[in-house]
Amino acid sequence: MDEVLVRLKVQLDLQEWPDVYMFKFIVPNDSERLAQVTALFNESSDIVMHPSKTGKYISVSAKELMLDVDSILEKYEQAAKINGLIAL
C-alpha cells in the first residue's frame, strides 16, 4: 500500500463505518475510461459527472455506502489501475 493510502487509512479509521463515502476522480474524456470508473461502483451509488471547460477531462464524484475502511482502500487500488485517472 502506498504512502497516500496509508495516510488515508489513518484518517478513515477515526470515523465509524458503515457510512456513505464520496470518491472523486478526474479522468480523460474517453468512453472506455469512463466505463471503467463507473464500473467501480454499484447501481445504488450516486454518480455525478462534469466535463472540464475544454472537454478533455471529466470529473466523477460517486457516493456509495461503504462498510469499512478496507473496502474504500480496495476501491482506490482498483481505480489506480485505470490509465490517466487522478484520485482526489
C-alpha positions as CSV (number, residue, x, y, z in Angstrom):
1,M,0.0,0.0,0.0
2,D,1.5,3.4,-1.0
3,E,2.0,6.2,1.5
4,V,-1.1,8.2,0.4
5,L,-3.4,5.3,1.1
6,V,-1.7,4.7,4.4
7,R,-2.4,8.3,5.5
8,L,-6.0,8.0,4.2
9,K,-6.4,4.8,6.2
10,V,-5.3,6.6,9.4
11,Q,-7.9,9.3,8.8
12,L,-10.7,7.0,7.9
13,D,-10.1,4.8,10.9
14,L,-11.2,7.7,13.0
15,Q,-14.7,7.5,11.6
16,E,-17.4,5.0,12.2
17,W,-18.4,2.5,9.5
18,P,-20.6,1.7,7.6
19,D,-21.1,5.2,6.2
20,V,-21.5,7.0,2.9
21,Y,-18.2,7.9,1.4
22,M,-17.6,10.2,-1.6
23,F,-15.0,9.2,-4.2
24,K,-13.7,12.0,-6.5
25,F,-11.7,11.3,-9.7
26,I,-10.6,13.1,-12.8
27,V,-10.3,11.0,-16.0
28,P,-9.6,11.8,-19.6
29,N,-12.9,12.2,-21.6
30,D,-12.8,8.8,-23.1
31,S,-15.8,6.4,-23.1
32,E,-13.7,3.4,-22.2
33,R,-12.1,5.0,-19.2
34,L,-15.4,6.5,-18.0
35,A,-16.9,3.0,-18.3
36,Q,-14.1,1.6,-16.2
37,V,-14.6,4.3,-13.5
38,T,-18.4,3.8,-13.3
39,A,-17.9,0.0,-13.2
40,L,-16.1,0.5,-9.8
41,F,-19.5,1.4,-8.2
42,N,-22.8,-0.4,-7.8
43,E,-26.3,0.6,-9.1
44,S,-27.2,2.3,-5.9
45,S,-24.2,4.7,-6.0
46,D,-24.9,8.3,-6.7
47,I,-22.6,9.2,-9.6
48,V,-22.2,12.7,-10.9
49,M,-20.0,13.7,-13.9
50,H,-18.9,17.1,-15.0
51,P,-16.8,17.9,-18.1
52,S,-13.8,20.3,-17.8
53,K,-14.0,23.7,-19.6
54,T,-12.1,22.3,-22.6
55,G,-13.9,18.9,-22.5
56,K,-10.6,17.0,-22.3
57,Y,-11.4,15.6,-18.8
58,I,-14.4,14.6,-16.8
59,S,-14.7,14.9,-13.0
60,V,-16.5,11.9,-11.5
61,S,-18.0,12.1,-8.0
62,A,-19.5,9.0,-6.6
63,K,-21.2,8.5,-3.2
64,E,-21.5,4.9,-2.0
65,L,-22.3,3.2,1.2
66,M,-19.1,1.7,2.4
67,L,-18.9,-1.0,5.0
68,D,-15.4,-0.5,6.2
69,V,-12.1,1.3,5.6
70,D,-10.5,-1.6,3.8
71,S,-13.3,-1.6,1.1
72,I,-12.6,2.1,0.4
73,L,-8.9,1.5,0.1
74,E,-9.6,-1.5,-2.2
75,K,-11.7,0.7,-4.5
76,Y,-8.8,3.3,-4.7
77,E,-6.4,0.5,-5.6
78,Q,-8.7,-0.7,-8.4
79,A,-9.1,2.9,-9.6
80,A,-5.3,3.4,-9.7
81,K,-5.2,0.7,-12.5
82,I,-7.2,3.0,-14.8
83,N,-4.8,4.8,-17.2
84,G,-4.9,8.5,-16.8
85,L,-7.1,8.6,-13.7
86,I,-6.4,11.1,-10.9
87,A,-7.9,10.4,-7.5
88,L,-8.7,13.5,-5.4
